[in-house]
Amino acid sequence: MHDIEHFDAEQPKSKTRIKQEMHQLQQLGKQLSELSATKLIGMPLDTKLRDAIETLQRINSREAKRRQLQFIGKLMRSADCEAIQSALNKHKEKDQQRLRFDHLAEDWRQRLLDSEQGKQSQKDFFDHYPNIDHQQLRTLVRESLKERTNNKAPSNQRKLFRYLRDFLLKQ
């Protein structure tokens, strides 16, 4: 059994395996190209690879993008792909966490502005999160309800959402 593992390790990679690895590196490069400029700054990339990714972001032609992705795949051979993948995973995790907090804040906002359960929802919120500024929350809810009844633009409702989201993110 040990001889078989040793034999496999000495065999050269097949063309199929090499192509699969290149496509994986190109996919990783494509994921990097979809990041915003601020997120790209924090990635562990050398300058040549970073420049190639920034160039890809500016290209409109499909064929030119394909060639640039191949070039990025070639540059990725010498990059620390594990560190890059780890950093990408951290960004994805943060984005998913942010999305969960957005949904939670939106749910609380809807419950607080619900005409039938609003007062009870405020009590429930204060029970769950006693360290929130009660007065500010009440003021934002009151102003948001006024906006709704007067059919005005939902600026206070957006403020309420941001206030809830930012508060929940700090928890």
C-alpha positions, 0 to 999 in steps of 0.5 A, a space after each residue: 500500500 505504501 508503495 502505491 502512494 509513493 508511486 502516485 507521488 512520483 507520476 507527472 500530472 496529467 494534462 487533464 489535471 493541469 487544466 483543472 488546476 488552471 481553471 481553479 486558479 482562473 476561478 479564484 482570479 475571477 472571484 478576486 476581480 469581483 471584489 471592490 477596490 477597498 476589499 482588494 487592497 486587503 488581499 495578500 497579492 503581489 503587485 503584478 497580480 493586483 495590477 492584472 486583476 485591476 486591468 480585468 475589472 476595466 476590460 469590457 470585451 469578452 474575449 479580452 476578459 478571457 485572455 486576461 483571466 488566463 494571464 491571471 491564472 498563470 500569475 496565480 501559479 506563483 501566488 499563495 493561493 491558500 492565503 488568498 482563498 482564506 482572505 476571500 472566505 473571511 470577506 464572504 463570511 463578513 458579508 454574510 454576517 452583515 446580511 444577517 444583521 440587515 435582515 434582523 434589523 429589517 425584521 425589528 423595524 417592521 415589527 416596531 412600525 406595525 400598527 397593531 403590535 408596535 408597543 409590544 414589539 418595543 417592549 420585546 426589543 427593550 427586553 432583548 436589548 436593554 442597553 439601547 438608548 430607549 429615548 432615541 429608539 422611541 423618537 425614531 419610531 414615532 417620526 417613522 410612523 408620522 412619515 407613514 401616516 403623512 405619506 412622506 419619503 421614508 427618511 426616518 424609516 431609513 434612519 431607524 433601520 440604520 440605527 437598529 443595524 448599527 446597534 445590532 452589529 455592535 452587540 
